Amino acid sequence: MKLFERGNFVIHGLDIRKVAKTYLIDLSMKTGQTTNLVILDGREGVYIDKVEGSQATILYSRIGRRIPVYCSAVGKVLVAFKNREELEKLLQGHIYKAHTPKTITNERDFLVELEQVSTLGYAIDNQENEAGVRCIAVPIYDHTGQVVAAVSMSTLVTRINDEELARFTEMLRQEAIEMSQKMGYGIPFLQR
């Protein structure tokens, strides 16, 4: 029982930014791309950490900036794993504004996209928020199995081909698994 109490205390005291920082730096150094850590706040994502890559020319993300869920890879990941009731409440009265010609502009298409994200386990923003920019994002889970954050990588369409994007996606997935484990995900005695 003492071990359970100590383990539970440690898990609840974890700060996602502290857990993720080394991984963000590592990913950025290995790829040259900008990496981001985003959480859900109300109906929007909020950047809580960022590491600029050596090849970075993307200026949209900055710590504290908010981003719509429907036109960003991080936003899609943050809401795709919600239960139906939570998702309906979150999307009720949501306004879909076109940021680029590729932006999803209605709930029906957004729900189809979220279904794909939950099946694949990652999301792509293919120039939906900013022309010329593709982002990939994967979820980070906590000890209860809930998505607590999204980790993403921003790339320029002109510099990163589909094959390299797939390689980056796999790198992100592996790092997110480790971050989730550090947040207590997959530790049986901490599951509720």
GILINBEL-V684390 format. One record per pair of residues at least 4 apart in sequence whose C-alpha atoms are under 7 Angstrom apart, sorted by sequence separation. I is the first residue (numbers start at 1). J is the second residue. D is the distance in Angstrom with one decimal. If there is no record, write none. Layout:
BEGIN
I,J,D + I,J,D
END
This chain:
BEGIN
1,5,6.2 + 2,6,6.1 + 3,7,5.9 + 4,8,6.0 + 5,9,6.1 + 6,10,6.2 + 7,11,6.2 + 8,12,6.2 + 9,13,6.3 + 10,14,6.5 + 15,19,6.3 + 16,20,5.9 + 17,21,5.9 + 20,24,6.1 + 21,25,6.3 + 22,26,6.0 + 23,27,6.0 + 24,28,6.1 + 25,29,6.1 + 26,30,6.2 + 27,31,6.1 + 28,32,5.2 + 40,44,5.8 + 41,45,5.9 + 52,56,6.1 + 61,65,6.6 + 68,72,6.5 + 72,76,6.2 + 73,77,6.3 + 74,78,6.1 + 75,79,6.4 + 76,80,5.7 + 82,86,6.0 + 83,87,6.2 + 84,88,6.1 + 85,89,6.3 + 86,90,6.1 + 87,91,6.1 + 88,92,5.9 + 99,103,6.0 + 106,110,6.3 + 107,111,6.0 + 108,112,6.5 + 109,113,6.2 + 110,114,6.2 + 111,115,6.2 + 112,116,6.5 + 113,117,6.3 + 114,118,6.1 + 115,119,6.3 + 116,120,6.1 + 117,121,5.6 + 127,131,4.9 + 141,145,5.5 + 142,146,5.6 + 156,160,6.2 + 160,164,6.0 + 161,165,6.2 + 162,166,6.2 + 163,167,6.4 + 164,168,6.2 + 165,169,6.1 + 166,170,6.4 + 167,171,6.4 + 168,172,6.1 + 169,173,6.2 + 170,174,6.3 + 171,175,6.3 + 172,176,6.0 + 173,177,6.2 + 174,178,6.6 + 175,179,6.2 + 176,180,5.9 + 177,181,6.2 + 178,182,6.3 + 179,183,6.3 + 180,184,6.5 + 181,185,4.7 + 187,191,6.6 + 28,33,5.2 + 40,45,4.5 + 41,46,6.5 + 70,75,6.3 + 82,87,5.8 + 98,103,5.3 + 104,109,6.5 + 117,122,5.4 + 127,132,5.7 + 141,146,5.3 + 142,147,6.5 + 155,160,6.6 + 160,165,6.3 + 180,185,5.3 + 181,186,6.3 + 28,34,5.8 + 39,45,5.5 + 40,46,6.2 + 69,75,3.6 + 70,76,6.2 + 104,110,6.3 + 117,123,5.3 + 127,133,5.1 + 141,147,4.4 + 142,148,6.2 + 28,35,5.9 + 38,45,6.0 + 39,46,5.4 + 68,75,6.4 + 69,76,5.5 + 98,105,6.1 + 126,133,6.8 + 127,134,5.4 + 140,147,5.6 + 141,148,5.6 + 38,46,5.3 + 39,47,6.7 + 79,87,6.9 + 97,105,6.1 + 126,134,4.7 + 139,147,6.0 + 140,148,5.9 + 38,47,4.4 + 96,105,4.8 + 125,134,5.5 + 126,135,6.7 + 140,149,5.2 + 37,47,5.9 + 38,48,5.6 + 96,106,6.0 + 125,135,5.0 + 139,149,6.1 + 140,150,5.7 + 24,35,5.7 + 36,47,6.9 + 37,48,5.7 + 124,135,5.6 + 125,136,6.4 + 139,150,4.6 + 37,49,5.0 + 50,62,6.8 + 124,136,4.6 + 138,150,5.6 + 139,151,6.5 + 36,49,5.8 + 37,50,6.2 + 50,63,6.6 + 123,136,5.7 + 124,137,6.5 + 137,150,6.2 + 138,151,5.6 + 36,50,4.4 + 49,63,5.6 + 123,137,5.3 + 137,151,5.5 + 138,152,6.5 + 35,50,5.7 + 36,51,6.5 + 47,62,6.4 + 48,63,5.1 + 122,137,5.7 + 123,138,6.5 + 137,152,4.1 + 35,51,5.3 + 47,63,4.8 + 48,64,6.0 + 122,138,4.6 + 136,152,5.4 + 137,153,6.6 + 34,51,5.6 + 35,52,6.7 + 47,64,5.3 + 121,138,6.7 + 135,152,6.7 + 136,153,5.5 + 34,52,4.5 + 46,64,5.9 + 47,65,5.6 + 135,153,5.6 + 136,154,6.8 + 33,52,6.8 + 34,53,4.4 + 46,65,5.7 + 47,66,6.6 + 135,154,4.4 + 33,53,4.2 + 46,66,4.5 + 134,154,6.0 + 135,155,5.9 + 32,53,4.4 + 33,54,6.6 + 45,66,5.5 + 46,67,6.3 + 133,154,6.9 + 134,155,5.3 + 32,54,4.7 + 33,55,5.8 + 34,56,5.9 + 44,66,6.2 + 45,67,5.1 + 133,155,5.8 + 134,156,6.0 + 28,51,6.6 + 32,55,5.1 + 33,56,5.8 + 44,67,5.6 + 45,68,6.3 + 133,156,4.7 + 134,157,6.0 + 28,52,6.9 + 29,53,6.6 + 44,68,5.0 + 45,69,6.3 + 132,156,5.9 + 133,157,5.7 + 28,53,5.1 + 44,69,5.6 + 102,127,6.3 + 103,128,4.2 + 132,157,5.4 + 25,51,6.1 + 102,128,4.9 + 103,129,6.6 + 24,51,6.3 + 100,128,5.8 + 99,128,6.7 + 100,129,6.3 + 45,75,5.7 + 99,129,5.5 + 100,130,6.5 + 99,130,6.8 + 100,131,6.3 + 17,49,6.8 + 71,103,5.9 + 71,104,6.4 + 136,169,6.6 + 70,104,6.7 + 80,114,4.9 + 138,172,6.8 + 80,115,6.9 + 138,173,6.2 + 38,74,6.7 + 140,176,5.6 + 80,117,6.3 + 81,118,6.1 + 139,176,6.7 + 40,78,6.3 + 76,114,6.3 + 80,118,5.6 + 138,176,6.8 + 142,180,5.9 + 140,179,6.6 + 141,180,4.9 + 70,110,6.4 + 77,117,6.8 + 140,180,5.2 + 143,183,5.9 + 145,185,6.1 + 142,183,5.0 + 143,184,4.2 + 144,185,6.8 + 142,184,5.8 + 143,185,4.2 + 142,185,5.1 + 143,186,6.9 + 141,185,6.0 + 77,122,6.6 + 77,123,6.0 + 43,90,6.2 + 76,123,6.3 + 143,190,6.2 + 144,191,5.3 + 143,191,5.9 + 144,192,5.9 + 73,123,4.9 + 73,124,4.9 + 73,125,4.7 + 72,125,5.2 + 71,125,6.6 + 72,128,6.9 + 71,128,5.3 + 72,129,6.2 + 71,129,5.4 + 77,137,6.7 + 77,138,6.3 + 78,139,6.9 + 73,135,6.0 + 77,139,5.9 + 73,136,5.6 + 74,137,5.3 + 73,137,5.3 + 78,147,6.6 + 78,149,6.6 + 78,150,6.3 + 77,150,6.4 + 74,150,5.5 + 74,152,6.5 + 39,148,6.5 + 39,149,4.6 + 38,149,5.6 + 39,150,6.4 + 37,149,6.8 + 38,150,5.2 + 37,150,5.8 + 38,151,6.4 + 37,151,4.7 + 36,151,5.6 + 37,152,6.6 + 36,152,5.1 + 35,152,5.5 + 36,153,6.3 + 35,153,4.5 + 34,153,5.6 + 35,154,6.6 + 33,153,6.5 + 34,154,5.5 + 33,154,6.3 + 33,155,6.3 + 23,175,6.5 + 20,179,6.3 + 19,179,6.4 + 19,182,7.0 + 14,183,6.7 + 11,183,6.3 + 11,184,6.1 + 8,190,6.5
END
